[in-house]
Amino acid sequence: MHNPPYPGETLREDVLPALGLSVTQAAQELGINRVTLSRVLNGKAAISVDLALRLEAWLDGPSAESWLKGQLAYDLWQAEQHKPPQVATRRTIQR
């Protein structure tokens, strides 16, 4: 997998400019604190389930699930770029 885009960057670079909104205006429309939205836009916080649901209700476009899948893909790719976690041994689950 290649480096997936951070969903907050999509909001910052594509969505807000297309809507002609500032961070403050967007936060007000979403019903969240401006600082909270700013942290997401600048990669300091992840898109939460609550924010994904708000984005789905607010935008005529991506579903909450797609915002969360984007966040998960980004987080997983970032984690895979580091050494794998140290565990005692690999186990097989008997079914």
Buried (B, 14 or more C-beta within 10 A) or exposed (E): EEEBEBBBBBBBEEBBEEEEBEBEEBBBEBEBEBEBBBBBBEEEBBBBEEBBBBBBEBBEEBEBEBBBBBBBBBBEBEEEEEEEEEEEEEEEEEE
